[in-house]
Amino acid sequence: MKNLDIKQLKCLTCKKEFNSEAKTKPFCSQRCSYIDLNSWLGEKYSIQANEEDYEKDI
Ligand SMILES: [Zn+2]
């Protein structure tokens, strides 16, 4: 029954299948989790930048 515990997950960043027991889930590796985090932060910064531009226009 131990095999049931081992599931394959798909990495959110590179879509590669990996063992769900990995500590880095939902990513296959720490590198992929950083890539996702960076894209997240990048989005946040670009939103803030847009808001600043908006204030200048007014
Ligand atoms: Zn990955």
N, CA, C, O and the ligand as a Tripos MOL2 file, in Angstrom:
@<TRIPOS>MOLECULE
protein
  233   231    59     0     0
PROTEIN
NO_CHARGES

@<TRIPOS>ATOM
      1 N           0.8330   -1.2230    0.0000 N.3       1 MET1
      2 CA          0.0000    0.0000    0.0000 C.3       1 MET1
      3 C           0.8550    1.2570    0.0000 C.2       1 MET1
      4 O           0.3470    2.3560   -0.2210 O.2       1 MET1
      5 N           2.1580    1.0990    0.2480 N.am      2 LYS2
      6 CA          3.0210    2.2610    0.3470 C.3       2 LYS2
      7 C           3.1100    3.0200   -0.9840 C.2       2 LYS2
      8 O           3.3240    4.2320   -1.0160 O.2       2 LYS2
      9 N           2.9420    2.2810   -2.0650 N.am      3 ASN3
     10 CA          3.0320    2.9080   -3.3840 C.3       3 ASN3
     11 C           1.9730    3.9860   -3.5900 C.2       3 ASN3
     12 O           2.1810    4.9210   -4.3620 O.2       3 ASN3
     13 N           0.8570    3.8610   -2.9110 N.am      4 LEU4
     14 CA         -0.2230    4.8410   -3.0730 C.3       4 LEU4
     15 C           0.1950    6.2150   -2.5690 C.2       4 LEU4
     16 O          -0.3400    7.2320   -3.0100 O.2       4 LEU4
     17 N           1.1380    6.2460   -1.6590 N.am      5 ASP5
     18 CA          1.5810    7.5230   -1.1110 C.3       5 ASP5
     19 C           2.4280    8.3110   -2.1100 C.2       5 ASP5
     20 O           2.5240    9.5360   -2.0380 O.2       5 ASP5
     21 N           3.0350    7.5820   -3.0380 N.am      6 ILE6
     22 CA          3.9160    8.2580   -3.9920 C.3       6 ILE6
     23 C           3.1240    8.6620   -5.2320 C.2       6 ILE6
     24 O           2.7670    7.8230   -6.0600 O.2       6 ILE6
     25 N           2.8660    9.9200   -5.3400 N.am      7 LYS7
     26 CA          2.1300   10.4460   -6.4840 C.3       7 LYS7
     27 C           3.0290   11.3170   -7.3370 C.2       7 LYS7
     28 O           3.9840   11.9210   -6.8490 O.2       7 LYS7
     29 N           2.7140   11.3680   -8.5910 N.am      8 GLN8
     30 CA          3.4700   12.2400   -9.4780 C.3       8 GLN8
     31 C           2.7330   13.5720   -9.6050 C.2       8 GLN8
     32 O           1.5450   13.6060   -9.9280 O.2       8 GLN8
     33 N           3.4330   14.6440   -9.3540 N.am      9 LEU9
     34 CA          2.8640   15.9790   -9.5180 C.3       9 LEU9
     35 C           3.5020   16.6430  -10.7250 C.2       9 LEU9
     36 O           4.6040   16.2820  -11.1400 O.2       9 LEU9
     37 N           2.8050   17.6080  -11.2780 N.am     10 LYS10
     38 CA          3.3970   18.3590  -12.3820 C.3      10 LYS10
     39 C           3.8840   19.6970  -11.8490 C.2      10 LYS10
     40 O           3.1350   20.4360  -11.2090 O.2      10 LYS10
     41 N           5.1310   19.9930  -12.1180 N.am     11 CYS11
     42 CA          5.7180   21.2420  -11.6590 C.3      11 CYS11
     43 C           4.9760   22.4230  -12.2770 C.2      11 CYS11
     44 O           4.7150   22.4270  -13.4800 O.2      11 CYS11
     45 N           4.6370   23.4160  -11.4740 N.am     12 LEU12
     46 CA          3.8820   24.5710  -11.9730 C.3      12 LEU12
     47 C           4.7170   25.4390  -12.9000 C.2      12 LEU12
     48 O           4.1750   26.1860  -13.7150 O.2      12 LEU12
     49 N           6.0310   25.3410  -12.7770 N.am     13 THR13
     50 CA          6.8940   26.1880  -13.5870 C.3      13 THR13
     51 C           7.2780   25.5280  -14.9020 C.2      13 THR13
     52 O           7.0780   26.1040  -15.9720 O.2      13 THR13
     53 N           7.8310   24.3160  -14.8240 N.am     14 CYS14
     54 CA          8.3480   23.6880  -16.0430 C.3      14 CYS14
     55 C           7.4950   22.5300  -16.5290 C.2      14 CYS14
     56 O           7.8230   21.9000  -17.5350 O.2      14 CYS14
     57 N           6.3980   22.2400  -15.8250 N.am     15 LYS15
     58 CA          5.4430   21.1920  -16.2180 C.3      15 LYS15
     59 C           6.0500   19.8020  -16.2140 C.2      15 LYS15
     60 O           5.4640   18.8760  -16.7760 O.2      15 LYS15
     61 N           7.2010   19.6350  -15.5980 N.am     16 LYS16
     62 CA          7.8370   18.3340  -15.5210 C.3      16 LYS16
     63 C           7.2010   17.5490  -14.3870 C.2      16 LYS16
     64 O           6.8580   18.1220  -13.3530 O.2      16 LYS16
     65 N           7.0390   16.2340  -14.5700 N.am     17 GLU17
     66 CA          6.4760   15.4120  -13.5000 C.3      17 GLU17
     67 C           7.5500   15.0930  -12.4770 C.2      17 GLU17
     68 O           8.6960   14.8090  -12.8260 O.2      17 GLU17
     69 N           7.1650   15.1460  -11.2100 N.am     18 PHE18
     70 CA          8.1150   14.8500  -10.1510 C.3      18 PHE18
     71 C           7.4010   14.1880   -8.9790 C.2      18 PHE18
     72 O           6.1730   14.2090   -8.9020 O.2      18 PHE18
     73 N           8.1630   13.6070   -8.0760 N.am     19 ASN19
     74 CA          7.6330   12.9270   -6.9070 C.3      19 ASN19
     75 C           6.9840   13.9310   -5.9570 C.2      19 ASN19
     76 O           7.6160   14.9060   -5.5500 O.2      19 ASN19
     77 N           5.7350   13.6940   -5.6100 N.am     20 SER20
     78 CA          5.0080   14.6430   -4.7540 C.3      20 SER20
     79 C           5.5770   14.7240   -3.3490 C.2      20 SER20
     80 O           5.1890   15.5960   -2.5730 O.2      20 SER20
     81 N           6.4960   13.8230   -3.0110 N.am     21 GLU21
     82 CA          7.0920   13.8800   -1.6730 C.3      21 GLU21
     83 C           8.2100   14.9130   -1.5950 C.2      21 GLU21
     84 O           8.7700   15.1520   -0.5250 O.2      21 GLU21
     85 N           8.5270   15.5150   -2.7140 N.am     22 ALA22
     86 CA          9.5930   16.5120   -2.7300 C.3      22 ALA22
     87 C           9.2340   17.6850   -1.8280 C.2      22 ALA22
     88 O           8.0780   18.1040   -1.7750 O.2      22 ALA22
     89 N          10.2200   18.2080   -1.1260 N.am     23 LYS23
     90 CA          9.9740   19.3200   -0.2070 C.3      23 LYS23
     91 C           9.7110   20.6160   -0.9520 C.2      23 LYS23
     92 O           9.2140   21.5870   -0.3800 O.2      23 LYS23
     93 N          10.0450   20.6200   -2.2180 N.am     24 THR24
     94 CA          9.9230   21.8470   -3.0060 C.3      24 THR24
     95 C           8.5610   21.9670   -3.6770 C.2      24 THR24
     96 O           8.3260   22.9150   -4.4270 O.2      24 THR24
     97 N           7.6560   21.0160   -3.4190 N.am     25 LYS25
     98 CA          6.3690   21.0690   -4.1030 C.3      25 LYS25
     99 C           5.6180   22.3660   -3.7720 C.2      25 LYS25
    100 O           5.8120   22.8980   -2.6790 O.2      25 LYS25
    101 N           4.7870   22.8880   -4.6430 N.am     26 PRO26
    102 CA          4.3660   22.2470   -5.8960 C.3      26 PRO26
    103 C           5.3490   22.4220   -7.0550 C.2      26 PRO26
    104 O           4.9350   22.4250   -8.2140 O.2      26 PRO26
    105 N           6.6060   22.5620   -6.7700 N.am     27 PHE27
    106 CA          7.5990   22.6960   -7.8290 C.3      27 PHE27
    107 C           8.5690   21.5190   -7.7780 C.2      27 PHE27
    108 O           8.7640   20.9200   -6.7210 O.2      27 PHE27
    109 N           9.1770   21.1880   -8.9150 N.am     28 CYS28
    110 CA         10.0700   20.0300   -8.9770 C.3      28 CYS28
    111 C          11.3800   20.3340   -8.2790 C.2      28 CYS28
    112 O          12.0670   19.4210   -7.8220 O.2      28 CYS28
    113 N          11.7340   21.6100   -8.1910 N.am     29 SER29
    114 CA         13.0060   21.9700   -7.5810 C.3      29 SER29
    115 C          12.9130   23.3700   -6.9920 C.2      29 SER29
    116 O          11.9720   24.1150   -7.2680 O.2      29 SER29
    117 N          13.9050   23.7150   -6.1730 N.am     30 GLN30
    118 CA         13.9110   25.0330   -5.5640 C.3      30 GLN30
    119 C          14.0450   26.1060   -6.6520 C.2      30 GLN30
    120 O          13.4730   27.1920   -6.5570 O.2      30 GLN30
    121 N          14.8110   25.7680   -7.6740 N.am     31 ARG31
    122 CA         15.0170   26.6880   -8.7820 C.3      31 ARG31
    123 C          13.6750   27.0790   -9.4060 C.2      31 ARG31
    124 O          13.4340   28.2510   -9.6920 O.2      31 ARG31
    125 N          12.8060   26.0870   -9.6120 N.am     32 CYS32
    126 CA         11.5120   26.3660  -10.2230 C.3      32 CYS32
    127 C          10.6350   27.2040   -9.2900 C.2      32 CYS32
    128 O           9.8590   28.0370   -9.7590 O.2      32 CYS32
    129 N          10.7490   26.9950   -7.9870 N.am     33 SER33
    130 CA          9.9510   27.7890   -7.0470 C.3      33 SER33
    131 C          10.4280   29.2390   -7.0640 C.2      33 SER33
    132 O           9.6230   30.1590   -6.9160 O.2      33 SER33
    133 N          11.7290   29.4480   -7.2420 N.am     34 TYR34
    134 CA         12.2560   30.8150   -7.3250 C.3      34 TYR34
    135 C          11.7810   31.4980   -8.5910 C.2      34 TYR34
    136 O          11.4410   32.6810   -8.5840 O.2      34 TYR34
    137 N          11.7610   30.7390   -9.6830 N.am     35 ILE35
    138 CA         11.3120   31.2970  -10.9550 C.3      35 ILE35
    139 C           9.8740   31.7830  -10.8270 C.2      35 ILE35
    140 O           9.5230   32.8630  -11.3010 O.2      35 ILE35
    141 N           9.0350   30.9510  -10.1690 N.am     36 ASP36
    142 CA          7.6370   31.3210   -9.9940 C.3      36 ASP36
    143 C           7.5090   32.5380   -9.0820 C.2      36 ASP36
    144 O           6.7240   33.4450   -9.3570 O.2      36 ASP36
    145 N           8.2750   32.5570   -8.0070 N.am     37 LEU37
    146 CA          8.2340   33.6710   -7.0570 C.3      37 LEU37
    147 C           8.6550   34.9710   -7.7510 C.2      37 LEU37
    148 O           8.0490   36.0240   -7.5520 O.2      37 LEU37
    149 N           9.6910   34.8710   -8.5570 N.am     38 ASN38
    150 CA         10.1750   36.0570   -9.2640 C.3      38 ASN38
    151 C           9.1360   36.6080  -10.2270 C.2      38 ASN38
    152 O           8.9650   37.8220  -10.3400 O.2      38 ASN38
    153 N           8.4400   35.7100  -10.9220 N.am     39 SER39
    154 CA          7.4230   36.1810  -11.8590 C.3      39 SER39
    155 C           6.2810   36.8310  -11.0920 C.2      39 SER39
    156 O           5.6690   37.7900  -11.5640 O.2      39 SER39
    157 N           5.9990   36.3060   -9.9110 N.am     40 TRP40
    158 CA          4.9660   36.8680   -9.0320 C.3      40 TRP40
    159 C           5.3520   38.2710   -8.5830 C.2      40 TRP40
    160 O           4.5680   39.2120   -8.7060 O.2      40 TRP40
    161 N           6.5710   38.4000   -8.0580 N.am     41 LEU41
    162 CA          7.0440   39.6960   -7.5880 C.3      41 LEU41
    163 C           7.1240   40.6740   -8.7410 C.2      41 LEU41
    164 O           6.7960   41.8520   -8.5960 O.2      41 LEU41
    165 N           7.5640   40.1780   -9.8910 N.am     42 GLY42
    166 CA          7.6650   41.0360  -11.0760 C.3      42 GLY42
    167 C           6.3110   41.6150  -11.4330 C.2      42 GLY42
    168 O           6.2020   42.7890  -11.7850 O.2      42 GLY42
    169 N           5.2700   40.7810  -11.3410 N.am     43 GLU43
    170 CA          3.9190   41.2330  -11.6380 C.3      43 GLU43
    171 C           3.4880   42.3300  -10.6580 C.2      43 GLU43
    172 O           2.8970   43.3390  -11.0400 O.2      43 GLU43
    173 N           3.8070   42.0920   -9.3800 N.am     44 LYS44
    174 CA          3.4230   43.0380   -8.3370 C.3      44 LYS44
    175 C           4.0850   44.4040   -8.5800 C.2      44 LYS44
    176 O           3.4560   45.4570   -8.4660 O.2      44 LYS44
    177 N           5.3770   44.3390   -8.9180 N.am     45 TYR45
    178 CA          6.0980   45.5820   -9.1420 C.3      45 TYR45
    179 C           5.5440   46.3230  -10.3480 C.2      45 TYR45
    180 O           5.4420   47.5500  -10.3390 O.2      45 TYR45
    181 N           5.1860   45.5760  -11.3850 N.am     46 SER46
    182 CA          4.7000   46.2410  -12.5960 C.3      46 SER46
    183 C           3.3380   46.8820  -12.3260 C.2      46 SER46
    184 O           3.0110   47.9210  -12.9000 O.2      46 SER46
    185 N           2.5410   46.2540  -11.4430 N.am     47 ILE47
    186 CA          1.2460   46.8330  -11.0790 C.3      47 ILE47
    187 C           1.4650   48.1410  -10.3220 C.2      47 ILE47
    188 O           0.7920   49.1400  -10.5760 O.2      47 ILE47
    189 N           2.4420   48.1190   -9.3630 N.am     48 GLN48
    190 CA          2.7340   49.3320   -8.6050 C.3      48 GLN48
    191 C           3.2240   50.4470   -9.5340 C.2      48 GLN48
    192 O           2.8570   51.6120   -9.3850 O.2      48 GLN48
    193 N           4.0520   50.0570  -10.4840 N.am     49 ALA49
    194 CA          4.5880   51.0540  -11.4160 C.3      49 ALA49
    195 C           3.4530   51.6750  -12.2230 C.2      49 ALA49
    196 O           3.4390   52.8800  -12.4720 O.2      49 ALA49
    197 N           2.5110   50.8420  -12.6240 N.am     50 ASN50
    198 CA          1.3850   51.3540  -13.3980 C.3      50 ASN50
    199 C           0.5580   52.3390  -12.5780 C.2      50 ASN50
    200 O           0.0900   53.3530  -13.0960 O.2      50 ASN50
    201 N           0.3840   52.0350  -11.3040 N.am     51 GLU51
    202 CA         -0.3920   52.9270  -10.4480 C.3      51 GLU51
    203 C           0.2970   54.2900  -10.3130 C.2      51 GLU51
    204 O          -0.3600   55.3300  -10.2700 O.2      51 GLU51
    205 N           1.6250   54.2610  -10.2480 N.am     52 GLU52
    206 CA          2.3640   55.5210  -10.1610 C.3      52 GLU52
    207 C           2.1740   56.3430  -11.4390 C.2      52 GLU52
    208 O           1.9780   57.5580  -11.3970 O.2      52 GLU52
    209 N           2.2390   55.6460  -12.5660 N.am     53 ASP53
    210 CA          2.0430   56.3450  -13.8380 C.3      53 ASP53
    211 C           0.6560   56.9920  -13.8840 C.2      53 ASP53
    212 O           0.4820   58.1000  -14.3920 O.2      53 ASP53
    213 N          -0.3160   56.2700  -13.3390 N.am     54 TYR54
    214 CA         -1.6770   56.7490  -13.3440 C.3      54 TYR54
    215 C          -1.7890   58.0680  -12.5740 C.2      54 TYR54
    216 O          -2.4490   59.0080  -13.0170 O.2      54 TYR54
    217 N          -1.1290   58.1160  -11.4130 N.am     55 GLU55
    218 CA         -1.1920   59.3330  -10.5990 C.3      55 GLU55
    219 C          -0.5680   60.5230  -11.3240 C.2      55 GLU55
    220 O          -1.0350   61.6570  -11.2190 O.2      55 GLU55
    221 N           0.5010   60.2290  -12.0620 N.am     56 LYS56
    222 CA          1.1710   61.3090  -12.7980 C.3      56 LYS56
    223 C           0.2510   61.8860  -13.8680 C.2      56 LYS56
    224 O           0.2390   63.0880  -14.1310 O.2      56 LYS56
    225 N          -0.5250   60.9770  -14.4800 N.am     57 ASP57
    226 CA         -1.4180   61.4230  -15.5520 C.3      57 ASP57
    227 C          -2.4920   62.3670  -15.0070 C.2      57 ASP57
    228 O          -2.9080   63.3040  -15.6880 O.2      57 ASP57
    229 N          -2.9400   62.1080  -13.7650 N.am     58 ILE58
    230 CA         -3.9690   62.9530  -13.1630 C.3      58 ILE58
    231 C          -3.3390   64.2380  -12.6820 C.2      58 ILE58
    232 O          -4.0300   65.0990  -12.1390 O.2      58 ILE58
    233 ZN         10.1290   22.5050  -12.4820 Zn       59 ZN59
@<TRIPOS>BOND
     1     1     2 1
     2     2     3 1
     3     3     4 2
     4     3     5 am
     5     5     6 1
     6     6     7 1
     7     7     8 2
     8     7     9 am
     9     9    10 1
    10    10    11 1
    11    11    12 2
    12    11    13 am
    13    13    14 1
    14    14    15 1
    15    15    16 2
    16    15    17 am
    17    17    18 1
    18    18    19 1
    19    19    20 2
    20    19    21 am
    21    21    22 1
    22    22    23 1
    23    23    24 2
    24    23    25 am
    25    25    26 1
    26    26    27 1
    27    27    28 2
    28    27    29 am
    29    29    30 1
    30    30    31 1
    31    31    32 2
    32    31    33 am
    33    33    34 1
    34    34    35 1
    35    35    36 2
    36    35    37 am
    37    37    38 1
    38    38    39 1
    39    39    40 2
    40    39    41 am
    41    41    42 1
    42    42    43 1
    43    43    44 2
    44    43    45 am
    45    45    46 1
    46    46    47 1
    47    47    48 2
    48    47    49 am
    49    49    50 1
    50    50    51 1
    51    51    52 2
    52    51    53 am
    53    53    54 1
    54    54    55 1
    55    55    56 2
    56    55    57 am
    57    57    58 1
    58    58    59 1
    59    59    60 2
    60    59    61 am
    61    61    62 1
    62    62    63 1
    63    63    64 2
    64    63    65 am
    65    65    66 1
    66    66    67 1
    67    67    68 2
    68    67    69 am
    69    69    70 1
    70    70    71 1
    71    71    72 2
    72    71    73 am
    73    73    74 1
    74    74    75 1
    75    75    76 2
    76    75    77 am
    77    77    78 1
    78    78    79 1
    79    79    80 2
    80    79    81 am
    81    81    82 1
    82    82    83 1
    83    83    84 2
    84    83    85 am
    85    85    86 1
    86    86    87 1
    87    87    88 2
    88    87    89 am
    89    89    90 1
    90    90    91 1
    91    91    92 2
    92    91    93 am
    93    93    94 1
    94    94    95 1
    95    95    96 2
    96    95    97 am
    97    97    98 1
    98    98    99 1
    99    99   100 2
   100    99   101 am
   101   101   102 1
   102   102   103 1
   103   103   104 2
   104   103   105 am
   105   105   106 1
   106   106   107 1
   107   107   108 2
   108   107   109 am
   109   109   110 1
   110   110   111 1
   111   111   112 2
   112   111   113 am
   113   113   114 1
   114   114   115 1
   115   115   116 2
   116   115   117 am
   117   117   118 1
   118   118   119 1
   119   119   120 2
   120   119   121 am
   121   121   122 1
   122   122   123 1
   123   123   124 2
   124   123   125 am
   125   125   126 1
   126   126   127 1
   127   127   128 2
   128   127   129 am
   129   129   130 1
   130   130   131 1
   131   131   132 2
   132   131   133 am
   133   133   134 1
   134   134   135 1
   135   135   136 2
   136   135   137 am
   137   137   138 1
   138   138   139 1
   139   139   140 2
   140   139   141 am
   141   141   142 1
   142   142   143 1
   143   143   144 2
   144   143   145 am
   145   145   146 1
   146   146   147 1
   147   147   148 2
   148   147   149 am
   149   149   150 1
   150   150   151 1
   151   151   152 2
   152   151   153 am
   153   153   154 1
   154   154   155 1
   155   155   156 2
   156   155   157 am
   157   157   158 1
   158   158   159 1
   159   159   160 2
   160   159   161 am
   161   161   162 1
   162   162   163 1
   163   163   164 2
   164   163   165 am
   165   165   166 1
   166   166   167 1
   167   167   168 2
   168   167   169 am
   169   169   170 1
   170   170   171 1
   171   171   172 2
   172   171   173 am
   173   173   174 1
   174   174   175 1
   175   175   176 2
   176   175   177 am
   177   177   178 1
   178   178   179 1
   179   179   180 2
   180   179   181 am
   181   181   182 1
   182   182   183 1
   183   183   184 2
   184   183   185 am
   185   185   186 1
   186   186   187 1
   187   187   188 2
   188   187   189 am
   189   189   190 1
   190   190   191 1
   191   191   192 2
   192   191   193 am
   193   193   194 1
   194   194   195 1
   195   195   196 2
   196   195   197 am
   197   197   198 1
   198   198   199 1
   199   199   200 2
   200   199   201 am
   201   201   202 1
   202   202   203 1
   203   203   204 2
   204   203   205 am
   205   205   206 1
   206   206   207 1
   207   207   208 2
   208   207   209 am
   209   209   210 1
   210   210   211 1
   211   211   212 2
   212   211   213 am
   213   213   214 1
   214   214   215 1
   215   215   216 2
   216   215   217 am
   217   217   218 1
   218   218   219 1
   219   219   220 2
   220   219   221 am
   221   221   222 1
   222   222   223 1
   223   223   224 2
   224   223   225 am
   225   225   226 1
   226   226   227 1
   227   227   228 2
   228   227   229 am
   229   229   230 1
   230   230   231 1
   231   231   232 2
@<TRIPOS>SUBSTRUCTURE
     1 MET1         2 RESIDUE 1 A MET
     2 LYS2         6 RESIDUE 1 A LYS
     3 ASN3        10 RESIDUE 1 A ASN
     4 LEU4        14 RESIDUE 1 A LEU
     5 ASP5        18 RESIDUE 1 A ASP
     6 ILE6        22 RESIDUE 1 A ILE
     7 LYS7        26 RESIDUE 1 A LYS
     8 GLN8        30 RESIDUE 1 A GLN
     9 LEU9        34 RESIDUE 1 A LEU
    10 LYS10       38 RESIDUE 1 A LYS
    11 CYS11       42 RESIDUE 1 A CYS
    12 LEU12       46 RESIDUE 1 A LEU
    13 THR13       50 RESIDUE 1 A THR
    14 CYS14       54 RESIDUE 1 A CYS
    15 LYS15       58 RESIDUE 1 A LYS
    16 LYS16       62 RESIDUE 1 A LYS
    17 GLU17       66 RESIDUE 1 A GLU
    18 PHE18       70 RESIDUE 1 A PHE
    19 ASN19       74 RESIDUE 1 A ASN
    20 SER20       78 RESIDUE 1 A SER
    21 GLU21       82 RESIDUE 1 A GLU
    22 ALA22       86 RESIDUE 1 A ALA
    23 LYS23       90 RESIDUE 1 A LYS
    24 THR24       94 RESIDUE 1 A THR
    25 LYS25       98 RESIDUE 1 A LYS
    26 PRO26      102 RESIDUE 1 A PRO
    27 PHE27      106 RESIDUE 1 A PHE
    28 CYS28      110 RESIDUE 1 A CYS
    29 SER29      114 RESIDUE 1 A SER
    30 GLN30      118 RESIDUE 1 A GLN
    31 ARG31      122 RESIDUE 1 A ARG
    32 CYS32      126 RESIDUE 1 A CYS
    33 SER33      130 RESIDUE 1 A SER
    34 TYR34      134 RESIDUE 1 A TYR
    35 ILE35      138 RESIDUE 1 A ILE
    36 ASP36      142 RESIDUE 1 A ASP
    37 LEU37      146 RESIDUE 1 A LEU
    38 ASN38      150 RESIDUE 1 A ASN
    39 SER39      154 RESIDUE 1 A SER
    40 TRP40      158 RESIDUE 1 A TRP
    41 LEU41      162 RESIDUE 1 A LEU
    42 GLY42      166 RESIDUE 1 A GLY
    43 GLU43      170 RESIDUE 1 A GLU
    44 LYS44      174 RESIDUE 1 A LYS
    45 TYR45      178 RESIDUE 1 A TYR
    46 SER46      182 RESIDUE 1 A SER
    47 ILE47      186 RESIDUE 1 A ILE
    48 GLN48      190 RESIDUE 1 A GLN
    49 ALA49      194 RESIDUE 1 A ALA
    50 ASN50      198 RESIDUE 1 A ASN
    51 GLU51      202 RESIDUE 1 A GLU
    52 GLU52      206 RESIDUE 1 A GLU
    53 ASP53      210 RESIDUE 1 A ASP
    54 TYR54      214 RESIDUE 1 A TYR
    55 GLU55      218 RESIDUE 1 A GLU
    56 LYS56      222 RESIDUE 1 A LYS
    57 ASP57      226 RESIDUE 1 A ASP
    58 ILE58      230 RESIDUE 1 A ILE
    59 ZN59       233 GROUP 0 **** ****
